[in-house]
Amino acid sequence: MKTGCCRKAPARLCRGRFFRITRAGPVLPPRFNHEGSFMSHPLLAEEAGARHLLLGNEAIVRGALEAGINVMTCYPGTPSSEIPDTFHSIASCGRFRMEYSVNEKVAVEVAAGAALAGAMSMTTMKHVGVNVAADPLFTAAYVGLPGGFVLVSADDPLCHSSQNEQDNRTYARFMGMPCFEPATAQEAKDMARDALLLARELQQPVMLRTTTRVNHLRGPVTFGPLGEPAPVVPFERNPMRFVPVPAVAQARHKILVEHLENARAKAEASPWNKVSGEGRIGVVASGISRAYLADALNENGWEDQVKVLELGFTWPLPENLIADFLSGCDTVLVIEELQPLLEQDLRALAQERGISVNIVGKGPHLTLFGEYSTGAVARALAAVLGKEPLAASDASIDVSKLPGRPPNLCAGCSHRAVYYAVRKVFGDEAVYSSDIGCYTLGMVPPLRAADFLFCMGSSVSAGSGFAMVSDRPVVGFIGDSTFFHSGMTGLANAVFNKHNLLLVILDNGTTAMTGHQPNPGVCSAVLGEGCEHLDIESVVRGIGVTDVAKIKPFNLRGTLKTLEEMKSRTGVRVVIAEEPCMLFARRTLKQSRPQVAEVVEQCDEAMTCLQELACPAFRRGGSGEAPVFTVDESQCSGCMVCLQITPAIRARKRS
């Protein structure tokens, strides 16, 4: 049986992450032999009671295994990427099937189809991916999925790696999905297990909502027993349930509400919702805020001065438990990152049940923006307690005093060569429509090759719209993985509606930004037997584009010539820039260049190359009016683009 995209999982995906905790210290267990073949893995340990130090994402994998997961799908996206990557690294165990899908909607549809056929299934994605997947998710909640289905939504407060801070607890409410919110690695494991088991019991989709801090924290996790994979529930044909034409959907909506009431009863008795402490001042906290609260109380010695309601099973609300809690308090502080959803629910419940209580939520210490901290929670607590927090709790890092580290493309990245060439040909005359990926970093000077961006795939569609009302040339940029994700439909629309757009597909042969996961454009040799390579040029021509050209970005003369030719034409034009991601080529394809660049003449041309190309391998030293330019050999990948720009630079063998 095929178990994933590749039969062999590279050891680099998980080496050094897992540690067995013993009295003598952490011990790294065996996992792969020197050829990278599967041997054993701590996440597959069968015995209960073993204790390991895991990332939150890795703990989710173990929890899914303990539940007996059968099918796992994903579209990789930070902060969720380690979940599918870890599944992929152990796929040869034969316990489950997994796939990297072309986008989040497809990933949900595949997993939902598997759950409809009776398999216990899970799909992972980052928070903005749920926007893409929302269409099937809403209807899946109506019809129900007998095998059990869990959606892992990895939210990103503070936009560590995202274009917004959307709070997907709203989706759980909107879609009618029970929701779990872990705060520790142990909870991530246990809640993943419980969410899958609940999803199968209710035959309803369930959300496991994490945040960046939960996904990427590392903590001790005690394993439960690892049984056999869950049995597949026999499918019973029932079009009046599973084909939601209007009459069916109307009936299923009522059933969804009934299932939510069943879930509410379980939330009332859930061990993930618990009360501790005493006093007339209460605190209600959910998600990672529970961890900040615990630290703030401990650091300030306030544990015996407040009563705490921790909510881990956060939707549907355990209304009776909450009402009892509110009734015993004079003031209640609500701690939740991002939107005041819980705060609004508590206010509505107090009003409905006639409970006189002062509910305090968003304010100067607990804002709508970004992540919370122990210090922020301590200040909010101090305000309701009438106390001063300890100085340690108020300590924070002034990021303005840290050394600047602007985002930058890697040294030797082929995207830099493309952007340099495009700017030489189009300059500021054109408008540049960008997309989601490493190449978005082309927005920073001196490349300045991104003027607007909405979401994945929007470079084609939004670029087309801009071209409709502007006489300026529009150049769109999209990566290979993003093209397969959602660029093809925009390109079909552009051809159909005869838009005037030059689209540059930056084909670096992998899903680079999120960790080199496979996509349909990755070469067959890397994909192995489990997946089929799709040729981008064939897809583009199949969509209907006739004006197509391929370039090798490191051949600067050829790249400039092709771009000049495309500039003189109109209509939908596509340039496919083929060059492997430098890191992917070095680590996976085992490719490296024997030469490096060196500056042989200190002159204005050397300065111009530094200023226009801005490769991180360049160094500027000296002082005053006599700068000294050098190339850092440890950074230089040997692409030799700079050598084609100025004779002040030449190639030499790597030392």
Secondary structure, DSSP 8 states (H G I E B T S, - for coil): ---SS-SS--GGGTTTT-EEEETTEEE----B-TT--B---GGG--STT-EEEEEHHHHHHHHHHHHT--EEEE---TTSTHHHHHHHHTGGGSS-EEEE-SSHHHHHHHHHHHHHTT--EEEEEETTHHHHHHHHHHHHHHH--TT-EEEEEEE-TT-SSSS----THHHHHHHT--EE---SHHHHHHHHHHHHHHHHHHTS-EEEEEEHHHHH-EEEEE----------------HHHHS--HHHHHHHHHHHHHHHHHHHHHHHH-TTEEEEE-SSEEEEEETTHHHHHHHHHHHHT-GGG-EEEEESEEES--HHHHHHHHHT-SEEEEE-SSS-HHHHHHHHHHHHHT---EEE-SSSSS-SSS---HHHHHHHHHHHHT----HHHH----GGGS--------TT-HHHHHHHHHHHHHGGGSEEE--SSGGGGGGSTTT---SB--STTHHHHHHHHHHHH--S-EEEEEEHHHIIIIIHHHHHHHHHTT--EEEEEEE-SSBTTTTSB--TTS-HHHHGGGS----HHHHHHHHT--EEEEE-TT-HHHHHHHHHHHHT--SEEEEEEE---HHHHHHTS----SEEEEE---SHHHHHHHHHH--TTEEEEEETTEEEEEE-TTT-----HHHHH-TTEEEEE--
